[in-house]
Amino acid sequence: MPVVRALALLSLAALAARCGGSDPPPNVSVSDGPTHILAKPESLAVQPSQSALITFRLLDDHDNPIADRIVQFSIVDDPATAGDEARGSTLSFDRGVTDADGRATLQVIAGPQPTAFRVRASAARAMDTEVPVRVDMAPYAPLEVAPLVPDDAVPGVEITTVRLNLLEGMSCADITSQDIPKGLLPTRTLPIDTVALYSAVNTEANHAAAAVGLDASGTVRAVGCVDVPGSILVVESPVRVVLPLRLLELAPVGRYQATSHLSFRMPPPGGAQLADAWGALSLCPMDPARLWLDCTLDALHTDASDPSDCRPAEDEGALGMKLAQRRGVPLPVPASGRCRDRVDAAGRMSHEALVDGLFPRTRPPIVTGLPAIASESRQLLAALDLRSVLTITATSTPDRYQVDHTLLSLAFPQAPREAVVDLGRLGAPVIQARFVPATARGSDLAISSHAFTLRLGTAAWLAFAETSLRPRGAGTDATTFSNALFGLATRDDRGATLSGCAALDALLCPDVGEARGCLLAACTDGLGALGRQLTAGFSALDGDDLDLVLGGSVPVLDRDGDGKADALGVLNLDTSSPGLWSGDLRSRGGPSAFAGIWTAQIVAR
């Protein structure tokens, strides 16, 4: 008997815990992860002095039920009304413990007077859930609202969810999609093709069911509203109402700040040219000594058939013949013979090795940085960020607009650090295209081709000099760079220190049996040719007239749901629907096609 009595007492204790007023039993397994509470029904109508049940279900983030967890209950005022809203209504208990299915059922006992309030359910690590309760003599009935989403949305911006409101005592004529008021019932957010059930809808009042359709990024894409007369509702069974949504057509009028991310389909000719020129400085193991010799020898003899391009010809005169015999043996790799060995054909230390010895044994940053500079020159034009302003105005023809497009700056995101060139200060003659025709096509805006003077090469040189040369102490122009680099080569001449071309001349002229000064002019001319090569690629990227032509299209968006356009395009890893540009860079080196994506945010209407 004592054992039976003890078991009976334990059973009574567990029952009391589920009915509220006590803590859960010890040693209960409780989930420590995030949870959420679902209520059924989501709203409740009770006649005065009657009662009804609400079932709350506690679930984890995988929608698995959580048992033996305390759920607390309370009556809270409806924010839409003032005063003591319970008016005698009570709850059967103020807490409960979930069963094996995660459920806790609460009885709401209505007071004698009509009122409206909310029942709140709270649990650890879960957001509160509130159920609107109406105490009223009017009959209430269930209603199903089925939003109907249009199937002609633009690919990539399809509607994925619907935000739904049921507004008592209102009609669609009273509301607009830009300003849907809050009603007694909470806003419902549903996946598409989902029917919303409202358990308690007043049959003696008319209602408006208003909805907006959202794409995966949360942008409003469609709106709809339908009137629901209370007279069509049936107390015994739910009535289904279809709510059609129509695609939102937005007028893109306003001033927008835009960012365009551009990339070339193939490297522009000038880009390849500048990458080759800067890459030559570190092409071979004994560079820049090898390249210095190439430029000097090539300058000994120049004519129409042998320009000064730092590539010596077979015939560079008698002095060139002597110097060529002291060059290192050509190496098959790298660079297919342009590089040289440390010894000449006779096995003596080559001129490359001798000139390389003029440079400091501990290489300064400008020398050690040459391979990085070459890499940076190749990457500089891999991507461009163009910042601009578009002012869009309406015309007298529906769906036709006029665009004024002004360039602000050009950024080079692949530079070693942020490099932004202000195009206004650059002095390009035409950075604004006015009166550009644009046409609305559904939810997109198509913008006709228009042109600017971008002067990409000039902007690219400023960015390259600022981010690749200046940090290495190489100045911001080709002459300063050349002087800084080759000025590091020094030679002691009877107590006097010679540098640059003077050091090269003092080393090599006696070595080939020539008087001092035999190479000074050629060295100076050769370095001048090298400087022209280093800047030629940048010059080739500039055009002589309107050199940037672009056109494209962009989705017109309402990001905040107020029915007004506030963005053009959106970038999102999961739902990417940006604007698209295509066009040409018409540079001196030849035309180059590019493509780009872009977005813009409104700054003024």
N, C-alpha and C positions, 0 to 999 in steps of 0.2 A: 504493500500500500504506500509506503513513503516514496518509492521510486515512481509509481504512477502519479502520485500527487505532484512530485517535482516536475515531471514531464508536462503535466497539465498547466502548472504555473509558467513554464517556459513558453508554452503555446500562447497563453493569454498575454504574456509580455510582448511577444512578437506581433500579435494582433494590435495591441495598444500602440506599438511603435508605428505601424502602418496607418493608424487613424490619426496620428499627430500627437505633439506634446512631449515627445521623448526622443533621445538620440538613437541612431541606429545601433543594432547589436554589435558587440566587439568582434574583432578579427574578420570583418567583412571586406572582401576584395573590391576596391574602388578604382576606377580608371582615372589616371592622372592627365590624360590628354584633353584636348578641346571637346566641348559638348554643345549640343543645341536642343531646344525644346520645341516640339510641335504640338499644336492645340487642335482639338476636334470637338465641336465645330469651331471655326475661326471667328464666329460672332454668334451671339445668343439673344433670343427674345423670350421674355418670361412675363406672364400676366401677373398683376399684383397679387401678393400673398400666395403665389404658387412657387414651385421649385423646378430646377433643371440641372442636368449634369454636364460638366466639361471634363474631358479626358486629356491629360497632358502626357506626352511621351518624351522621355529623355534618351537621346541617341548620341553616339560618338561621331567622330568626323567621317567614319565609313558607314554611317547610318545603322550601326549595330546597337541594339538596346542595352541600356546600363541599368542593372538591378541594384536594389538596396542603397539607393542614393536619396538623400533628403531633398524634397522640393518644397519651397515655401510659397504661400499664397497670401495675397492681400488685395483689398479694394483700393483703387486709386481714382482720383477725380478725372473726369473727362476734361481735357483742356479747353474744349469748345464752350463749356457752360460754367457758371459760377455757383457757389454755395455748397452745402453738404449734399453731395449727390447720392450717397448710399440711401438716405431717407428710410432707414429701417431695414434695408437689405443686408443680409449677412452671408457668411460662408460656413459650411459645415465644420471645417477645421482650418487652422492656419498653416499646417504643414502635413506632408505625407511622405511615405517611403515607396519608391518605385518597386514594382513587382518584377518577375523574371522577364517580362516583355518590355520593361522600361516604363510602364504606365503607372500613373497616379490619378485617380478619379476624384473630382471635387463636386460637391453639391452647392449650387447657388440658390439661396432662399430669398425670394423677392419680398420687399416690404409692401406696405399697403398703398404707397403713392407712386405714380408714374415718375420715372427718372431715367438717367443714363449714366453709366460709369464703366470702368474697366477693371477686369480681374487680371492681376499680374502673377505670373509664375516665375520663380527664381531658383537657380541651382548653381553650385560651384562650377567655375570655368565655363559658364554658359551665359549668353545674352538673355536678358529678361524677355519673356513673351507675354503680350497683353491681348486679352479677348474683350472686345466691346460688348457690353450687356445693355439691353433696352428693357425696362420695365414699363409695359404699356398694355392697355386694353385692346389695341388694334390687333387684328390678325396678321401674322407673319407667315411668309411662305418661302420655300427654297427657290433659288434662281441660278441657272447656269449661263455664263457668258463665254462665248466661243469667238475669240479674235480671229479674223480671217486676214492673213498676211498676203499682200500682192506678190505674184510670182515673177514679176518683170524687173526685179531689182538689178542694179549694175553688178556684174560679176566681181567678186572680191569684197563687196560691201553689203552682202546679204543680211537681212534681218534675222537675228538669232533669239532675241527676247522681246517680250511685250510688257510694258508698265501700264497697269490697269487700275482705274478708279471707278467706284460706283457711288454716285452722288445723289443722296435723297433730297427730294423737293426741288430739283433743278431739271432743266432741259438743255439740250445741246445748243439751243439758241442763246443760253445764258453764259456759255463758256467759250474759250478759244484754246487752240492747241498751245498757244504761247503762255497761257495762264490758267492751268487746271487747278482749281482750289482743292484743299484737303476736306474730305468729308468725314462723317462719323466712322466709317469703316476704313481700315488702313489700306494704303496702296499695296497692290499685289504685283510682284514681278514674276513672270511666267516664261518658260521656254515656249518657242513657237509650237503650234499644233497642240496646245494644252487648253483644256476647258477649265475655267474658274468656277467653283461652286460657292455661292453665297447662301448660307444656311437659313438666315433670318432676314427677309426683306419685307418692308412694310407694304401691305397690299392696299392701304388707303392713301398712299402718296405716289407721285410719279418720280421717276429716277432718270439720270443720265449716266450711261456707261461710256467713259472716255478712256482712250488708250493711245500710247505712242509706241512705235516699233523702233528698237535699237539694234545697231549692228554689234559685232563682237567687241568693238572698241568703245562702246557706250555712246556712240553718236546717234542722234535722232534721225531716222530715215523715213518714217511714215507716221501718220496720225489718223485718228478716226473717232467717231462718236455716234451713239445710237440712243434714242429715247426709249425708255422702258416704262409704259404706263402700269400703275399698280393693278389696274383692272384685269390685266392678262395673267396675273399670277394665280397659282392654284395651291392651296394650303397643303393638300395631300401629296403632291408630287412636284418635282422641279420642272420649270419651264426653261427651255433653251433659247437664248437670243444670240444671233450671229452679229458680230461687230466687225464690219469691213474696215480695213485700213487702206489709205491711199498714200502713195509715195509723196514725200514732201518736196515741193519745188521751191527752191530758195533763190532769191535775187541776190547775186554776189556783189552788190553795190557797196563800195567802201574803200578804205585805204589799208593795204596789207603790207606787212614786212615779210619778205620771202627769203628762204635759204635754199639754194640749188646745189646739189651734189653732182658734179659733171665728171665724166671720164671719156677718154678717146677710145674709139673702136680699135684703132691702130696708132702707135706712137706717131706724133706729128714729125715731119722731116726735120724741123729745127730741133726737136727734142732729142732725136737720135744723134744729130750733129754735135750738140753740146755735151751729150753723154760721152761720145767718142773722144772729144777734145779733152775733157777733164779726166777721162779714164786713162789717156795716154801718159799722164804725169806719174802714174804708178803701174804702168803696164808690165814693166820688166823688173827683175831683181835689183838692178843698179840704177833705177830711176830715182830722182829726176836727172842724174848725170847723163844717162844714155840719150834721153830726149834733148837735153841741152846741146849735146854734140850733134845730133841729127839736125837741129834747127840752125846751128852755126855753120856746119858744112853745106847745108842746102842753100844758105844765103851767099856762099862764095860766088855762085854763078846762077843768075836767074834770067829767064827770057819768057816769051809767050809759051814755049813748049815745056818750060821747067819753072813753074811758079814757086814762090817762096812758101812752102807748105810743111816744112819740117820733115820732108821725105827726100833725102839726098838722091840725086840722079847718078848714073854711072860716070858722067863727065861733069865734074865740078871744078875743072881747071887743074893746073899743075900742083898747086897747093892742096887742092882737094884730093889728088891722087896720093900725095905723101901721107896726108892724114888718114885716108882710107886704109892704107897698109898697116896703120897702127891701131885700127879698130879691132875689137874683140871678134873672135870667130862667131858667125851667126849661129844662134841656137834654134833648133827646129820648133821647140816649144819653150815658153808660151809665145803667142803672137806670130807664129809662122815666119821666123827669120828676122823680125824687127828687134828682137832682144839679142844681146851679145854676151860672150863669155868674158871671163876675167883675164884671158890671155889672147894674144893675137896669133896669126898664122905661124909666126916664127917661135912661139912659145914664150914671148916676153909679156910682162904685165901690160895689159891693154890700156888704151886711153880711157875707156869707161872706168876701169879700176882706179886709174890715177885721178880722174876728175871726181869720182865718188869719194876719194880720200880728202878732197878739199872741204867737204862738209864736216861739221862737228861729229866726233865719234858718238857723243850722246845726242841723239837726234832731237831737235826741238819740236813742239807740237805741230808746226806748219808742215814738217816733213813726215812725221809719224802719222799725221792726219790725212795724207794724200789718198790712201785707199778709201778712207771713209768719205772724203770729199767726192771721189769718183762715184761711190755708191749713192751718195745723196743727190748727185746730179742726175743719176738714172731714175731715182724715185720721185724727184721733185714734181713732175707732171703726171704722176700716176693718178692723182685725184685733185679736183679743184672744187672749192666751195665759194659760190658766188652769192653775195648778199645784195638784195635789191628791194625796191618799193614798187608795188603795183597799185595804181589808183584806178578803180573800175567805176564807170558811170553808165547810167542807162541811156538809151536812145529812144527815139519815137517809135521804133519798131519793136514789138514784143520779142523776147529771147535774143535781142541783139544788144551788145554792149560795146563800150569803147574803153581801151586800156592805155594808160600812160605808164611806161615801165622805165624806172631810173636805177642804174647800177650804183651801188654804194662802195663795195669793197670786194677784193678777191683774196681768198685765203688758200694756203697750200698746206693741207693737213699732213702730207707725207714729209714735210720738212723736219729737220731735227727738233725744232721747237716751234711754237706757234708763230706763224708768219702771215700777217694780214696787211694787205696793201690798200690804202685809201685811194680809190680810183679818182675821186674828185681832186685830190692833191697831186695825183700823177699827171694831170693836165691833158688827158685824152680828150679830143675835141667833141666827140658825140657819145655821151653816156646816158642819154635819155631818148627813148623811142616814144613818140606821141601819136595819139589817135590810131592805135592798133585795133583792128576789128576783132571782136570776140563773139562767139555764138554759144548760147545755152543749149545743150543736148541732153535732155533728161536731167540727171543730177550732176552732169559734168559741164565744164566751161572750156570750149576750144578757143585757143588764142592763136591768131594768125602769125606767120613768120615776121620777124622784125629784126633790125640790125643796129649794132653799136660799133664804136672804135674801142675795142678792149685793150689793145696793145699788150698782149699776153707776155711777149718776150721781155719788155721793159719791166713789167710787174714781177716776172719770174726772176730777173736778175737782182732786183732789189731784195726779194725774199731770200735768194741764194746767198747773196753777199752778206746779208744780215745774220743768217742762221748757220751758214757753213764756213764763211771766210773770216768774218770779224772775230768769232770766239777763238780762232786759232792764231790770232795776231796777223792776219793776212790782208787787212784793209778791206775796202769795199769797192775797189775797181781793179781792172786787170793789170794796170801798170804798177799800182802799189803792191799787188799780189806778187807779180814777177820780181820786182825789186826786193821784196821781203824774202822770197824763196831763194833766189840765186845770189842774193847778197850774203847769204850764210856761207857761201863758198869763199874761203880765205886762203892766202898764201903769204908766208913770211919772205920778204924780199930785202935782205941785208938790213934787218931791223925795222923795215916798214911793212905794214900789213896791207896787202892788196886784197880786194874783194870783188866778187862778181866777174864781169868780163875781163877786168885787169888781171885777176888771179888766173883765169882760164888761159889768157894770152901768155902770161909769164910762164905757165907750166908747159904748154904745148908747142909754142913756136920754137924754142931752143931744141925740143925733143925731135923735131923734124928738120933741124938745120936751118931754120929761118930766123930772121931778126925779130926782136921784140916789136909788138905792134901789128904783126901780120894778121891777127884774128880780131882785133878790136872792132873794126867796122862790121865784119860778118857776124860777130857775136851780138852786137847791138841790133843789127837788122834781123837776126834770127829770133831774138827775144821779142822784137816787135811783131814778127810774123806769128809767134806763139800766142801773144796777147790777142791778136786779131782772131786767131782760131778759137781761143777760149770764149770770146764774146760773139762769134759769128752765129752760133746756134741760137743764142738769145735774140739776135737781130733778125734771124730768119723766122722767128715766131711772131714778130710784129707784122701787121699788114699796112699797106699804104693808103687804104681807104676804110670803108666800113668792113671790119674784119671778123666780127662775130655775128652770126645769123642764127636765130633760134625761134622755135614755135612749139606748141604742144597743147596739152589738155590737163585738167585737174578736177577732181571731185569737189563740189561745193558742200560744205558741212555746217551743221548746227550742233556744236559740241555741248551746249548747255540746255538745249531743249526749249529755247524761247521763241522758236519759229523764225529766227533771223540768222543769216549766214555770218559766221564768225571765224571760219577757218577754210583754207583751201588745201586739201590733201592732208593725210595723216601718215606718220611712220610708226609702225608697230610690228614687233617681231612675229606676232601671231596673225595679225590682220593688217597687212600692209596695203594701203590704197593711196599712194602719193600721187602728185602730179608728175607728168612725164614731159621732158624736153627732148627734142632732137634738133640737130643743126650742123653748121660747119664753121670751122676756124679757117678764114681765108687769109693765110699768112704769106709772106714772101717766099717761104720754102715750099709752098703748095697747099692746097686745101686738105683739111682733115675733118672727117665726120666724128661727131661726138654724140653721146646720149646722156641723159641725166634724170634724176628724180628730184622733186622739190615739194616744199610745203610752205604755207604762209599763214600768219595770224593777223586778224583784223586789229587795227590800232585806232581807227576813227571811221564813223559812218557819215 
